[in-house]
Amino acid sequence: MNSLGNLIPGLELIGDFITEAEEKAILDEVPFSQETLAVCRNSVRRYGPQRAYAGNIVSRELPKSIKALCPKLGLPYVPTSITVNEYYTGQSLGLHIDEKLCGPIISVLSLVSEATMRFEKDGISHYIKLPARSLIHMKGESRYEWRHGVEPLKEARMSVVFRK
């Protein structure tokens, strides 16, 4: 576990959070879509009740391979809303702060390849490498005061976002 709180209070990165077998189980159950996507926007699939985000809902039921990881997250609650993001080479995600309805902690599991997440507040930026199979927790200041986004990708990537 790598606390990044000295850079951004409330930010924590856990390398090798899941095994290659767990990653494969997720990708088998929730594979990359076959649709052709524009370079400017990633594909989004949502599972669970989705109080904050209503679009792109696939099912109210969580995929079994992802639901099995929820107790391992170490959160004070069980996440009920999951977003699976697919990114292709060159795609990025603009800086943003998740809606308050998403809960006090946003956890992001990185799959397939490395990504760089940018955090920005008051004109200060930090770039954090997210290796494949790592998990990042954003809580407190990192959750509510720092905008975050994904820099343009060198390879295809998938992320699983856990929200309350």
C-alpha positions in Angstrom: 0.0 0.0 0.0 1.3 3.5 -0.9 -0.2 6.4 0.9 0.0 9.4 -1.4 -1.3 11.6 1.4 1.9 13.6 1.5 1.1 14.8 -2.1 -2.7 14.7 -1.9 -4.4 14.2 1.5 -6.8 11.2 1.4 -5.3 9.5 -1.7 -4.1 5.9 -1.4 -2.7 3.5 -4.1 -2.6 -0.2 -3.6 -0.4 -2.0 -6.1 -1.3 -5.6 -7.2 -4.7 -5.3 -5.5 -6.0 -8.3 -7.5 -4.2 -11.3 -9.1 -4.0 -11.9 -12.9 -6.6 -14.7 -12.4 -9.0 -12.2 -10.8 -8.4 -9.7 -13.6 -9.1 -12.5 -16.2 -12.4 -13.4 -14.4 -13.5 -9.8 -14.6 -12.6 -9.5 -18.3 -14.3 -12.8 -19.1 -17.5 -11.6 -17.4 -17.4 -8.0 -18.6 -15.3 -8.1 -21.8 -14.4 -5.1 -23.9 -17.3 -4.1 -26.2 -16.9 -4.6 -29.9 -18.3 -1.3 -30.9 -16.2 1.3 -32.7 -15.7 4.3 -30.5 -14.7 7.9 -31.2 -11.2 8.8 -29.9 -12.7 11.6 -27.7 -14.8 9.5 -25.3 -14.5 6.2 -23.4 -17.3 3.6 -23.3 -19.2 3.4 -20.0 -21.3 0.6 -18.5 -23.1 1.0 -15.2 -24.3 -1.7 -12.7 -26.4 -1.2 -9.5 -28.9 1.5 -8.5 -26.8 4.5 -9.8 -28.2 7.3 -7.7 -25.8 9.9 -9.2 -25.5 8.7 -12.8 -28.6 7.4 -14.6 -27.2 6.7 -18.1 -25.7 3.6 -19.6 -27.2 1.2 -17.0 -26.6 -2.4 -18.0 -28.1 -4.1 -15.0 -29.1 -3.5 -11.4 -27.2 -6.6 -10.5 -23.4 -6.4 -10.1 -21.2 -8.8 -12.1 -20.3 -11.7 -9.9 -16.5 -11.3 -10.4 -16.7 -7.6 -9.4 -19.2 -8.2 -6.5 -16.7 -10.8 -5.1 -14.1 -8.0 -4.7 -16.3 -5.6 -2.7 -15.4 -7.0 0.8 -11.7 -6.9 -0.1 -11.9 -3.1 -0.8 -11.7 -2.3 3.0 -14.5 0.3 2.8 -16.8 1.1 5.7 -19.8 0.2 3.4 -20.5 -2.2 0.6 -20.4 -0.4 -2.8 -23.7 -0.8 -4.7 -23.0 1.2 -7.8 -20.3 0.1 -10.2 -19.1 1.7 -13.4 -16.9 -0.1 -15.9 -15.0 2.2 -18.2 -13.3 1.1 -21.4 -10.6 3.3 -22.9 -8.8 2.7 -26.2 -5.4 4.0 -27.3 -5.4 7.8 -27.3 -8.5 8.2 -25.2 -8.6 10.3 -22.0 -11.0 11.4 -19.3 -11.3 15.1 -18.5 -10.7 16.5 -15.0 -13.8 16.3 -12.8 -15.0 15.6 -9.2 -17.5 12.8 -8.8 -21.0 13.8 -7.6 -21.4 13.9 -3.8 -24.2 11.3 -4.1 -21.4 8.8 -5.0 -20.4 8.5 -1.4 -17.4 9.5 0.7 -14.9 7.2 -1.0 -14.3 6.6 -4.7 -12.3 3.5 -5.5 -10.9 2.8 -8.9 -9.5 -0.6 -10.0 -7.2 -0.4 -13.1 -7.2 -3.3 -15.5 -5.3 -4.4 -18.6 -2.6 -1.7 -18.8 -1.1 1.2 -16.9 -2.7 4.7 -16.9 -1.7 8.1 -15.6 -4.3 9.9 -13.4 -3.9 13.6 -13.1 -5.0 15.4 -10.0 -5.5 19.2 -10.0 -6.3 21.8 -7.4 -5.6 25.5 -7.3 -3.3 25.4 -10.4 -1.2 22.5 -8.9 -1.1 19.2 -10.7 0.2 15.8 -9.7 0.4 12.8 -12.1 0.0 9.4 -10.5 0.8 6.1 -12.3 -1.9 3.5 -11.9 -0.4 0.1 -12.8 -2.7 -2.7 -14.1 -4.4 -4.5 -11.2 -3.9 -1.6 -8.8 -6.6 0.1 -6.8 -6.8 3.8 -5.8 -8.9 5.2 -3.0 -10.0 8.8 -3.1 -11.4 10.1 0.2 -11.5 13.4 2.2 -9.6 16.2 0.4 -8.6 14.0 -2.6 -12.2 13.1 -3.1 -13.9 16.5 -2.7 -11.3 19.1 -3.5 -9.0 17.7 -6.2 -10.3 17.2 -9.7 -9.0 14.0 -11.3 -8.9 12.7 -14.9 -7.1 10.2 -17.0 -4.3 11.3 -19.4 -4.3 10.0 -23.0 -3.6 6.3 -23.0 -0.8 4.5 -24.8 -2.8 1.2 -24.7 -6.4 0.0 -24.2 -7.4 -0.1 -20.6 -10.5 -0.8 -18.5 -11.3 0.5 -15.0 -13.9 -0.4 -12.5 -15.2 2.4 -10.3 -16.8 1.5 -7.0 -19.2 3.9 -5.4 -21.7 3.9 -2.5 
